């Protein structure tokens, strides 16, 4: 490994981050071309269907003769198949680049093999440079491919005793304005925000991102019996990015009305009175929902925890406390009888968001 490899790989990762939330179902990829310890070209994959990072970087070099003998740094193994674009491995070979430095190998077997192809063409290939950082960057893509499910995020705002609503279901506003702004940023970074039908009925939220410069998330409503009313506030904006997950046996006339309004109806298998978690995951991926922030309510969090669907958590605690009788707990499911059966968060980070405390961690 060259002493500068980590420096240039960090640059490739920084470039890749520019497209956060825009490449689903593709990964985040950045590429940097270096010659004589100087960057002569760089690029990143901006959006699904657009040129890949390696091609962007190669095209950014005006004098193609400069590519002869150069090194390209890319955080993910160059693809080796014909998809919406030709293989990046072929573009690298034809460019005259003689060294390829890779952060992580591709977990997608359909696209992988670029490293071996390039080696077979006499090109020097090294992989595993800042591998942990490269994997963290593409944790959503890895989850999608390896486990065939979206990357699900548990997001909840609660009192110190875990209550998300007091008696009567009153839940506005538990945390501060700064915590609310942070939550809106999460909506703007991940593909979708999801809630159960009870949250829609009780809170009537809009579920949009209200921070300038961030994209609008897809809005997913889990509503097996299609109880949602057409007068719900969320229908007032961006109807085409609303996805109502329901049963195929739910009222047909209601489905037709919602479809006429431009709403996406996602029919899911029911198992033991609830959505089949495997079918649910597949259906969401089919709609390019690669990541989804689940904002509640209590029963919805209980469902995702029970089925082991959550990957990450953002838990906000307001410096407030109340009695528990009649309050709604953050997780609405049966408590285990053994502490060995509780869900554990790892890689924990805590920080203050205004007066509130944010705990961030991985399941």
N, C-alpha and C positions, 0 to 999 in steps of 0.2 A: 504493500500500500504506500502510495506517495504521501508525503507529509501534508500536501495541500488537498488531498482527496476529501477530507471531512469538511473543509471550508467550502469547496465547490458543491458538495452534496447538500450542505445546508442551504446554499443558494437555490438549488433545484427544488428543495422542499418548500422554501419560501415562495417561489414562483407558483408551485402547485396550489398552495393555500389561497391564491387569488381567486380561484374558481370554486371555493367552498360553497356547497349547496347548489351548484349549477350543473354538475356533470352526471348525475344519476341517469342510468345505472352504471355508468363508467366510473373508474377510479380517478383520484386526483393525481395528476402527473406533471412534473416540471422537468425541463432539460436544459443543461448548460454545456456549451461547447468551448473547450479551452485549448489554446496552442501557445507554447512558450510561456506558460503560467499566466496567460492573459485570456479573459473571456472575449471570444469573437462572435458568439451567437447564443441566443437563449430563447426559450418559449415555454408555453404551458398549454395544456388541454383546456380550452375555454368552455366547451359545452358538448354534450353528446351529439355526434354527427359531424362535428367540426374536426379539423386536422389534429392529430395527436401531438404531444409535446415535442417529440423528437423531430417530426417534420416541420413544426413551427420553428424550432431552433435552427434546423438546417436551412430553411428558407430565409431566415433572418440574416444569414451570411451573404453579403453582396458578391464578394469574390469567391466563387466556389473552389478555386485552387487553394484557398486557405484551409479548406477542410482536409486536404491530404495530410495524413499523419497526425491529425488532431485527436483529442479525447472528448468523449461526450459523457456527461454525468446525468443519470436519470434515476429518480427515486423508485421506479417500478420497472421490472424487466420489460424490454421492448416487446410488443406483441408480434406474433409469428403467424397470423392468419388473415384471410381476407374477410373483413366485415363490412362496415359502412365505409371504411378506408382501407387502403392496401397495407401490408405488413410494415411495421416500423423497422423490423430487422433488415428487410430488403432495402429500405431507404438509407439506412446506415451503411450497409455494405456498398451500395452504389455511390455513396458520397465520398468514399476514400478515407473516412475516419478509421483509425487503426487501434483505438483503445476505447472500451466501453466499461464504465464504472456504474454498478447497479446497487440501489439501496436494498431492495427485497425482490425475490423471485415471485412471479405471478401465481396466485392461488387458483386462478381460473384456467383449468386444463385446456379449454378450447383455445385460449389466446397465448398460453405459455409456450416455451420452447425457443424463444428468441435468443437466449444466452447460448444454448447449444448450437443453434444455427450459426450464430456469428463466430463461435469458436471453430466450427467446421470450415469456415471461410478464411481462417488464418488471422482473425481479429483477436486481440488480447482482451479478455473479459474478466472482470473481477466483480464479485457480488458480496453483499453483507455489510456494505459501508453504511454506518448509522442505521442498521437494520431495525432496531427497536423504534427509532423515531419515524422511520418510513412506515412501519406497521401501525403505529399510533395515528399517523396522518390518514391512513386508509382503513381505519377500524370498521367503518360502515361497509365499505366494499367487501372486506374480508368476511364480515358476518353474513352479508347477502349471499356470497358465493359458497362459503364453507357450511353454513347452516340453513341456507335457503329461506331466510326470513329477514324482515327489516331489522334495523338497529333500533330497538325500542328504548326510549328514555322516560323514566319516571320523574315527573315534575310535580311537586306539591308545596303548598304554602300552609303552614299550620301554627298552632299555639305550641308552647313548650311541652304540653302534655299530649301532643299528637292530634288534637282536635282540628278538623278542617272546617267545621261549622258548629255553631252553638245550637241550642234548642230551637226547633222550628226550621232548621236548615239555613239560617242566616250565615253567610260566609264573606260578605263584602264589608270592609276591606281588612283582611287579616294582616298583611304585610305592608310595607311602606311603598311610596311612589318609586323609589330607587329599585326596589326588588321587582316591582311591576315592569319597569323599563328593562331590567335584565331578562325577565321572562319573555318580553316582546322580542328581544334580540335572539333568544333561543328559537322562537317561531320563525324568525327571518333567516336563520342559519340552517336548520333542519328542513327536510322535505315537507313534513306535515305536522299538524297538531291534531290530537284525537281526544274525544271525550265520550262518555256514556250518555244515553238519552236522558237520564235523570238530571244531569248537569244542564242540559238544554232546557228541560222543563222548569227547573227550579231557578236557574240563573239567567237564562236567555242571553248567552254571550254572543259576541260577534266573531271571536276567535281569529281576528286578523292581526297582522303585525303593523303597529302604528308608529314605527320609527323610520324616518326618511332614509332612503338609500338601501334598505333591506327589501328582499323579495317577499311576496305574499305566500304563505304556506298553503298547501292543500289542507282542507279541513275535513276530518274524518269523524263521522258520528256512528257510534255502535248502537244500533236500534233494531233488535231482532224482530220485534212485532210492529214496526213502523208506526210508533206512537207520535212521531214528530208532527207538529202543526205547520201548515204552509205559511202561517203568519209569524214564524220564528224570526228573530232579528237577523240571524246569520244569512237568511235568504236575500237580504236587502243589498248585499254586495258580493261580487265575484261568484255568481252562482255556478259557473262552470268548474270551479275548483273545490266544490263540495262533493264528498263521497259518503253516501249513506250505506253502511254495511248492515245488511238485513238478511232475513231468511228467504229462501225461494218460495216459501209458503205464505209469506206476508201478503197482505191485501193487494191484489193486482191492480185495482182501480187507483189506489193511492200511488202505486209505483208509476202508473201511466201519467198521473198529474205531475208528479215530481220530475219525471223525465221530460215532460213538456216544458217545465220551468228551467231546463238545462242542467238539472242535478244528475250526478253520476250515481247509479244504483249498483251496488256490489253485492251479489247474492252469495251467501256463504252457507256451508253445511252446518247443521246443528247437531251437537253431540251431548247427551245428558242435560238437555235444557240450556246449553250455552254454545257459543261459537266454537267449532272445531279449530283448535289453535294452529294446526298444520295448514288447513285449508285457508284460514284467515291470513296467515303469513304469505302463502302463495298468491292469494288474490290481491293483496296489497302490493306485492312486488310486481305483479302483472300490470298494475296501474302506475308503475314507476314511483312508488312510495318506498324509497330505500331506507329512510329513517323517519321516525315519528315520535314526537313528544306527547306523551300521554298525560293530560292535565287533570284527569279525574272522571268521575268522582270516586267515592269510597269503594263501591262495588267493582268498578272498572279496574282500579289499582289492585283489588283483591284477585280479580281474574288473571291479570298479567303476572302477578307474583306467584299465584298457585301453579300456573303452567310454565314457570321459569322462562318467561319471554323477555323480561327486562335485561338490558345490558348495562345501563348507566342510570344514575340518579342525580337530580338536582333538588335538594330538600331545603326549603326556606323555613326558618323558625323565627317567629316574632317574639320579642321579650315579654310575652303575655301568658297568663295561665288561667284556667277556669275549672269548674267542676266537670266531671265526666258523664254524669247521669243525663241522658237525653242529648248529648253532643255526638257528632259524627266523627268517628276515628278515621285517620288517613287511609287505612287498609280495611275494607269491609269484607272480611272472611274469617273463618274459624281460626282461633288461636291454637298453636301447637301445644301439646301437653309436655313437651320436652324441649329445653333450650337448645339442644343440638339440632333441632329442626327449624330454627329461625333463619331468615335470610341474612347473609353477611355482606357488608360492603368492604371493598378493598381499594387500595391506592387512594386513600381519603385525603381530601383537601378542604380546609375550612377557612372562611373569610367573612368579614363583615360587609354587608350591602346596606348602607345606611345604618339604621338601628337594628337591622335584622341579621341573622346568622345564616350563611349558606354552607351546606355540607354537600360536597360533590364527591362521588365515588362510583366504583364499578361493582356489579354483581358477579 
